């Protein structure tokens, strides 16, 4: 029997590549039974018709209404409630969560709450939900298989290691388009410059997070929750070639690395087929042609977002939720031309300073912290725009 798969955020970069992986798989390996998107109803309908999917969901009610008018071949669900219904009623074995941002938390909880295995590309689920999400997975027996290239690499490197043998996890960062520049050189960068990532093809929000190194800060928090590793044992190094995706250092002095060309089809395939491996049509690694692999320390003075993420992570409680929410507000404001690049970190830092962290008792308390952070960050953005 093929594995029944629901793909959330199927019109985004991860979702599109996941459908490529499914198409390249044999018919008895994977079958797509549900798809979702935010507003892009036309490409979503094309995907549904191409893959024989009878049930889709759109987060935006207006987009869902248009899709329902245009499509008589299946069911269209609407809004956050529709997305949850899609997950819980499609009888899937695996959910790939490729939604961008904290909007991915609710479907993560829905899948894990049903005991459905989760291929997780939405790092915000763990940044915001943290221990609540991992505790839910443990309670229902659902597996979380990471899709981010760095965490997929760590998942594979750690698979054969016994508890107590791993001293350190090392995440690699490309450094983004502004690697090697200083703060004064980033004062007037444009949106177009920030979106010009040197190695990865990603959506706008994730690409800006990569340019500020917030993406690596979020990944640090994600790694902590995925692998139960203390923050003081997780490092970040800049590796501009993006060939080494992560490393682990072991108690006997050995360091193991996961290498490969930057191609998201590899970690996506790993997550969708786990624990099996299948052929992926990617070019084999040619070390002689690469010639050089280089590594640099992170400049956290220039790229303050990584420092802020570390501080929020160590503070715990609602601080990572506040960090993520204020970052989303600041990044989207930058993309709309309402905020300067360096002001992204400034808005996040001031939001964290204004909203002292508190303990997290439930998902409702996270929703409240998220809303409060968004209001505060929005006010800070408006104040800067008015100057």
C-alpha positions as CSV (number, residue, x, y, z in Angstrom):
1,X,0.0,0.0,0.0
2,X,1.4,3.5,-0.9
3,X,1.9,5.9,1.9
4,X,-0.9,8.5,2.0
5,X,0.5,12.0,2.0
6,X,-1.0,15.4,2.8
7,X,1.1,18.4,1.6
8,X,0.5,21.7,3.4
9,X,1.8,24.8,1.6
10,X,2.0,22.8,-1.7
11,X,2.3,25.9,-3.9
12,X,5.4,27.2,-2.1
13,X,9.0,26.2,-2.8
14,X,9.0,23.1,-0.5
15,X,5.6,22.0,-1.6
16,X,6.4,22.2,-5.3
17,X,9.6,20.2,-4.8
18,X,7.8,17.7,-2.6
19,X,5.4,17.0,-5.5
20,X,8.4,16.6,-7.8
21,X,9.7,13.9,-5.4
22,X,6.3,12.2,-5.4
23,X,6.1,12.2,-9.2
24,X,9.6,10.6,-9.3
25,X,8.6,7.9,-6.9
26,X,6.9,4.7,-7.9
27,X,3.1,4.5,-7.6
28,X,3.3,2.0,-4.6
29,X,5.5,4.4,-2.5
30,X,3.5,7.6,-2.1
31,X,0.0,8.9,-2.9
32,X,-1.0,12.5,-2.4
33,X,-4.5,12.7,-0.8
34,X,-4.7,16.3,0.3
35,X,-3.1,19.7,-0.6
36,X,-3.3,23.2,0.9
37,X,-2.2,26.7,0.1
38,X,-2.7,30.2,1.6
39,X,-4.2,32.3,-1.3
40,X,-2.9,30.8,-4.5
41,X,-6.1,28.9,-5.5
42,X,-5.4,28.6,-9.2
43,X,-2.0,26.7,-8.9
44,X,-3.5,24.7,-6.1
45,X,-6.3,23.5,-8.4
46,X,-3.8,22.6,-11.1
47,X,-1.8,20.5,-8.6
48,X,-5.0,18.8,-7.3
49,X,-6.1,17.9,-10.8
50,X,-2.7,16.7,-11.9
51,X,-2.3,14.4,-8.8
52,X,-5.9,13.2,-8.6
53,X,-6.5,14.9,-5.2
54,X,-10.2,15.3,-4.2
55,X,-9.8,17.5,-1.2
56,X,-7.9,20.8,-0.8
57,X,-7.9,23.7,1.7
58,X,-7.1,27.4,1.4
59,X,-6.4,29.5,4.4
60,X,-7.8,32.6,2.8
61,X,-11.7,32.4,2.8
62,X,-12.0,34.6,-0.4
63,X,-9.5,32.4,-2.2
64,X,-11.4,29.3,-1.0
65,X,-14.7,30.7,-2.3
66,X,-13.2,31.3,-5.8
67,X,-11.7,27.8,-5.9
68,X,-15.1,26.3,-4.9
69,X,-16.8,28.2,-7.8
70,X,-14.1,27.1,-10.3
71,X,-13.7,23.4,-9.3
72,X,-16.5,20.8,-9.2
73,X,-14.1,17.9,-9.1
74,X,-13.6,17.8,-5.3
75,X,-14.1,19.5,-2.0
76,X,-12.6,22.9,-1.0
77,X,-12.1,23.7,2.7
78,X,-11.7,27.2,4.0
79,X,-9.7,29.0,6.8
80,X,-7.7,27.6,9.7
81,X,-10.6,25.3,10.7
82,X,-10.7,23.9,7.1
83,X,-7.0,23.2,7.3
84,X,-7.4,21.2,10.5
85,X,-10.3,19.3,9.0
86,X,-8.2,18.5,5.9
87,X,-5.6,16.9,8.1
88,X,-7.8,15.0,10.5
89,X,-10.3,13.7,7.9
90,X,-8.1,12.8,4.9
91,X,-6.9,9.5,6.4
92,X,-3.3,10.3,5.7
93,X,-0.2,8.5,7.1
94,X,2.1,11.5,6.8
95,X,1.7,15.2,6.7
96,X,4.4,17.4,5.1
97,X,4.1,20.9,6.7
98,X,5.6,23.3,4.3
99,X,3.7,26.4,5.6
100,X,5.9,29.4,6.2
101,X,5.8,31.2,9.6
102,X,3.9,30.6,12.8
103,X,0.7,29.8,10.8
104,X,2.2,26.3,10.6
105,X,1.8,25.6,14.3
106,X,-1.9,24.8,14.3
107,X,-1.6,22.1,11.5
108,X,1.5,20.7,13.3
109,X,-0.6,20.3,16.5
110,X,-3.5,18.8,14.5
111,X,-1.3,16.2,12.8
112,X,0.6,15.2,15.9
113,X,-2.6,15.2,18.0
114,X,-4.0,12.6,15.6
115,X,-0.9,10.5,15.9
116,X,0.1,11.2,12.2
117,X,3.8,11.3,11.4
118,X,5.0,14.8,10.5
119,X,7.6,15.7,7.9
120,X,8.4,19.2,9.3
121,X,9.6,22.0,7.1
122,X,7.9,24.6,9.3
123,X,10.6,25.4,11.8
124,X,8.4,27.9,13.6
125,X,6.3,25.1,15.0
126,X,9.2,24.1,17.2
127,X,10.4,27.7,17.8
128,X,7.0,28.8,19.0
129,X,5.6,25.5,20.3
130,X,8.8,24.0,21.7
131,X,8.3,21.5,24.5
132,X,4.5,21.5,24.0
133,X,4.9,20.1,20.4
134,X,7.5,17.5,21.3
135,X,5.5,16.4,24.3
136,X,2.4,16.0,22.1
137,X,4.4,13.9,19.7
138,X,5.7,11.6,22.5
139,X,2.2,11.2,23.9
140,X,0.6,10.1,20.6
141,X,3.6,8.2,19.2
142,X,3.9,10.4,16.1
143,X,7.3,10.8,14.5
144,X,8.7,14.2,13.6
145,X,11.1,13.9,10.6
146,X,12.9,17.2,9.9
147,X,12.9,18.6,6.3
148,X,15.3,21.5,6.8
149,X,18.6,20.5,5.2
150,X,20.6,21.1,8.4
151,X,18.2,19.2,10.6
152,X,17.8,16.4,8.1
153,X,21.6,16.1,8.1
154,X,21.7,16.0,11.9
155,X,18.9,13.4,12.0
156,X,21.0,11.2,9.7
157,X,24.3,11.8,11.5
158,X,22.7,11.1,14.9
159,X,20.8,8.0,13.9
160,X,23.5,5.5,14.8
161,X,24.9,7.3,17.9
162,X,24.1,6.1,21.4
163,X,23.1,8.6,24.1
164,X,26.1,10.3,25.7
165,X,28.4,10.0,22.7
166,X,27.6,13.4,21.0
167,X,29.4,16.4,22.4
168,X,28.3,19.1,20.0
169,X,26.0,19.9,17.1
170,X,27.3,22.3,14.4
171,X,24.8,24.0,12.0
172,X,26.3,25.6,8.9
173,X,25.1,28.9,7.4
174,X,25.8,30.1,3.9
175,X,26.2,33.6,5.3
176,X,23.5,34.9,2.8
177,X,24.1,37.7,0.3
178,X,25.8,40.0,2.8
179,X,28.5,37.7,4.1
180,X,31.7,39.6,5.0
181,X,30.0,43.0,5.0
182,X,29.9,45.3,8.1
183,X,26.9,47.1,9.6
184,X,27.8,50.4,7.9
185,X,27.7,48.7,4.6
186,X,24.1,47.4,5.2
187,X,22.4,50.7,6.0
188,X,20.9,51.2,2.6
189,X,20.6,47.7,1.2
190,X,17.5,47.1,-1.0
191,X,14.9,44.4,-0.9
192,X,16.2,43.1,-4.2
193,X,19.7,42.8,-2.8
194,X,18.5,41.0,0.3
195,X,16.5,38.5,-1.8
196,X,19.6,37.6,-3.9
197,X,20.6,34.4,-2.0
198,X,23.9,33.0,-3.3
199,X,23.0,29.2,-3.1
200,X,19.4,28.4,-2.1
201,X,16.1,29.2,-3.9
202,X,13.6,30.0,-1.2
203,X,10.5,32.1,-0.6
204,X,10.8,35.8,0.3
205,X,10.4,35.5,4.1
206,X,12.9,32.7,4.4
207,X,15.4,34.4,2.1
208,X,15.3,37.6,4.2
209,X,15.7,35.5,7.4
210,X,18.8,34.0,5.7
211,X,20.1,37.5,4.9
212,X,19.8,38.6,8.6
213,X,20.9,35.1,9.9
214,X,17.6,34.9,11.8
215,X,17.0,31.7,9.9
216,X,20.0,30.2,11.6
217,X,18.7,31.4,15.0
218,X,15.4,29.7,14.4
219,X,17.2,26.6,13.3
220,X,19.3,26.6,16.5
221,X,16.1,26.6,18.6
222,X,14.6,23.9,16.3
223,X,17.7,21.7,16.8
224,X,17.4,22.0,20.6
225,X,13.9,20.7,20.6
226,X,14.3,18.1,17.9
227,X,17.4,16.4,19.4
228,X,17.2,17.4,23.1
229,X,20.6,19.1,22.9
230,X,21.4,22.0,25.3
231,X,22.0,25.3,23.7
232,X,25.5,25.5,24.9
233,X,26.3,22.4,22.8
234,X,25.0,23.8,19.5
235,X,27.2,26.0,17.4
236,X,26.8,27.8,14.1
237,X,29.6,28.3,11.5
238,X,29.5,30.1,8.1
239,X,30.2,27.8,5.2
240,X,29.6,29.7,2.0
241,X,29.6,26.7,-0.4
242,X,26.6,25.1,1.3
243,X,28.0,21.7,0.7
244,X,28.4,20.6,4.4
245,X,24.9,20.8,5.8
246,X,25.7,20.0,9.4
247,X,28.3,18.3,11.6
248,X,28.4,16.4,14.9
249,X,31.4,16.2,17.3
250,X,31.7,13.0,19.3
251,X,33.2,12.2,22.6
252,X,36.1,10.2,21.1
253,X,37.3,13.3,19.1
254,X,35.7,12.3,15.8
255,X,33.7,14.8,13.8
256,X,31.1,13.5,11.3
257,X,29.7,15.7,8.5
258,X,26.8,15.4,6.0
259,X,27.7,16.6,2.5
260,X,25.8,17.2,-0.7
261,X,25.0,19.8,-3.3
262,X,22.3,22.3,-2.1
263,X,19.1,20.6,-3.4
264,X,16.0,20.4,-1.2
265,X,14.8,17.4,-3.0
266,X,17.3,15.3,-1.0
267,X,16.0,16.1,2.5
268,X,12.4,16.1,1.3
269,X,12.8,12.6,-0.2
270,X,14.5,11.5,3.0
271,X,11.6,12.7,5.2
272,X,8.9,11.3,2.9
273,X,10.4,7.9,2.5
274,X,11.9,7.5,6.0
275,X,13.2,5.0,7.1
276,X,13.8,3.9,3.5
277,X,16.0,5.6,1.0
278,X,15.1,5.9,-2.7
279,X,16.9,7.2,-5.8
280,X,16.8,11.0,-6.2
281,X,18.0,12.4,-9.6
282,X,20.7,14.7,-8.3
283,X,24.3,15.1,-9.4
284,X,26.8,13.1,-7.3
285,X,29.2,15.2,-5.2
286,X,32.5,15.9,-7.0
287,X,35.0,16.9,-4.3
288,X,37.8,17.4,-6.9
289,X,35.7,19.9,-8.8
290,X,34.7,21.7,-5.6
291,X,38.4,22.0,-4.6
292,X,37.8,24.2,-1.6
293,X,35.4,24.0,1.4
294,X,35.8,27.0,3.7
295,X,34.4,27.9,7.1
296,X,34.2,31.2,9.0
297,X,33.1,32.5,12.4
298,X,29.7,34.3,12.5
299,X,29.8,38.1,12.9
300,X,27.0,38.5,15.5
301,X,27.7,42.2,15.8
302,X,26.7,42.8,12.2
303,X,24.1,40.0,12.1
304,X,22.4,40.7,15.5
305,X,19.4,38.4,14.8
306,X,21.4,35.3,15.6
307,X,22.4,36.8,18.9
308,X,18.8,37.8,19.7
309,X,17.7,34.2,18.9
310,X,20.3,32.8,21.2
311,X,19.2,35.1,24.0
312,X,15.5,34.3,23.5
313,X,16.2,30.6,23.4
314,X,18.1,30.7,26.7
315,X,15.4,32.9,28.3
316,X,12.8,30.3,27.3
317,X,9.1,30.6,28.1
318,X,7.3,33.0,25.7
319,X,10.5,34.7,24.5
320,X,11.0,32.5,21.4
321,X,7.4,33.1,20.5
322,X,7.9,36.9,20.9
323,X,11.1,36.6,18.8
324,X,9.4,34.8,16.0
325,X,6.3,37.0,15.9
326,X,8.2,40.3,15.9
327,X,10.6,38.9,13.3
328,X,7.6,38.1,11.0
329,X,6.2,41.6,11.4
330,X,9.6,43.2,10.8
331,X,10.5,41.1,7.8
332,X,7.2,41.6,6.0
333,X,7.5,45.4,6.7
334,X,10.9,45.3,5.1
335,X,9.6,43.5,2.1
336,X,6.9,46.1,1.7
337,X,9.5,48.9,1.9
338,X,8.3,50.2,5.3
339,X,11.4,49.3,7.3
340,X,15.2,49.4,6.6
341,X,17.2,46.2,6.6
342,X,19.1,46.9,9.9
343,X,15.9,47.9,11.6
344,X,14.6,44.4,11.4
345,X,16.9,43.4,14.3
346,X,16.2,46.7,16.1
347,X,12.4,46.1,16.1
348,X,12.9,42.5,17.4
349,X,15.2,43.6,20.1
350,X,13.0,46.3,21.3
351,X,9.9,44.1,21.3
352,X,11.7,41.5,23.4
353,X,12.8,44.2,25.8
354,X,9.2,45.5,26.1
355,X,7.6,42.1,26.6
356,X,9.2,40.2,29.5
357,X,8.9,36.4,29.0
358,X,6.5,34.3,31.0
359,X,6.0,30.6,31.4
360,X,4.1,28.7,28.7
361,X,1.3,26.5,30.1
362,X,-0.8,25.9,27.0
363,X,-1.1,26.7,23.3
364,X,-3.6,29.4,24.2
365,X,-0.9,31.2,26.1
366,X,1.4,31.1,23.0
367,X,-1.4,32.5,20.9
368,X,-1.8,35.4,23.4
369,X,2.0,36.0,23.4
370,X,2.1,35.9,19.6
371,X,-0.7,38.5,19.3
372,X,0.9,40.8,21.9
373,X,4.3,40.6,20.1
374,X,2.7,41.4,16.8
375,X,0.9,44.5,18.1
376,X,4.1,45.8,19.8
377,X,6.3,45.1,16.7
378,X,3.7,46.8,14.5
379,X,3.7,49.9,16.7
380,X,7.5,50.0,16.6
381,X,7.5,49.7,12.8
382,X,4.9,52.5,12.5
383,X,6.9,54.7,14.8
384,X,10.1,54.2,12.7
385,X,8.2,54.8,9.4
386,X,6.8,58.1,10.8
387,X,10.3,59.5,11.5
